[in-house]
Amino acid sequence: MKNTLLLTIISLLTFSTFAQSPDLFSYQAVVRDNAGNVVASSAVSLRFSILQTTATGTAQYVETHNPTTDANGLVSIMIGGGTVSSGTFASIDWANDKYFLKVELDPTGGSSFSNMGITQLISVPYAKHAQTADTINKPIAEKDPIFLGSIASKISSADTTLWNNKQDQLVAGNNISIVGNTINASNASWGSSTNKFYLGQDTLGGIVFYTYLDKNGNQHGLVVNKTDSSAQWQSIGSITNAKRSWDGTYNTSLMTGSPAANYVKGLTDGGFTDWYLPSIDELAILWHNFFHVNKALYLSNSKELSHADPYWSSSEHNATNAWFFATGVANLRGKTSTNRVRAVRAF
């Protein structure tokens, strides 16, 4: 029986402009099978569609590519340089609407494509829109009548000298020090024993990957577990209403009958039993702090986080799909799919 394959996006939207050829942006992906193994040295077919306005919008441009994966299962594509099926890439008006990239794959190298996901294009419209600056070839004389009529336009060097001398008349208050031109504010609670946590710290049963101070100056944050597992989000596609993008604790409490939730709820690492499946926003924070976390995991001889493998969040999308995070991209997948699961807890 043929395996269903998946694409793991590595990098997307690297924009290039050439003097005598159309604009392009690069796309890289790793092709894996259901067991998570890369599909190496194989001819595959990819179809890319640029959809306008929404993820279900009209395709403004469609092209196909027939690359061969390398020894690591990697394919590298220049979108805008493939075999055109419909539309004109150069005529897309990036600045005036939202656009989405739909990726389809035929692992046999034919034309029986399967939808691998749809992602909103964020960088391309701005990069394309910025090209309008190429038409400016001389200085612009700024004549703002509002500014010229304001008090600010009449400030002289004598005025600024007078103001700079006012620093000698400043008086320090509680937790304030003034030394020369430098004013420092200190808060005793920031350096207290209760505010001792830092990114990458091995404590509280895992690795600290996020910290913040509340309005009272008390430190809080998030800790990621040192181990992980693989599990389905849910064995059946029932609705849990676990749809908060920022609140993994709330979502996990609603995920009854979920193999992923049952795994994290059963953890007692560090003597703590309040582990939960992170929300999609918490996973995004974790990904951006991989440097601190993976360095600490390596030093503690623990399993490092993967940049390529998909991790389940606790944020549901609808009855059949939930959000996952991989290689810096949030996307949707069927709940019965198996992804990696890494628990977090708050302090």
Sequence and secondary structure as in RCSB ss.txt:
>XXXX:A:sequence
MKNTLLLTIISLLTFSTFAQSPDLFSYQAVVRDNAGNVVASSAVSLRFSILQTTATGTAQYVETHNPTTDANGLV
SIMIGGGTVSSGTFASIDWANDKYFLKVELDPTGGSSFSNMGITQLISVPYAKHAQTADTINKPIAEKDPIFLGS
IASKISSADTTLWNNKQDQLVAGNNISIVGNTINASNASWGSSTNKFYLGQDTLGGIVFYTYLDKNGNQHGLVVN
KTDSSAQWQSIGSITNAKRSWDGTYNTSLMTGSPAANYVKGLTDGGFTDWYLPSIDELAILWHNFFHVNKALYLS
NSKELSHADPYWSSSEHNATNAWFFATGVANLRGKTSTNRVRAVRAF
>XXXX:A:secstr
     EEEEEEEEEEEEETTEEEEEEEEEEEE TTS B  S B EEEEEEEESSTTS EEEEEEE  B  TTSEE
EEEETSSEEEEE GGG  GGGS EEEEEEEETTSSS  EEEEEEEE HHHHHHHHGGGGG  S      HHHHTS
SGGG  HHHHHHHHGGGGG    TTEEEETTEEEE  GGGGSTT    TT EETTEEEEEEEE TTS EEEEEEE
S  EEEES SS        SS HHHHHHH TT HHHHHHHT  GGG    B   HHHHHHHHHTHHHHHHHHHHT
T     SSS EEEEEE SSSEEEEEETTEEEEEETTSEEEE  EEE 
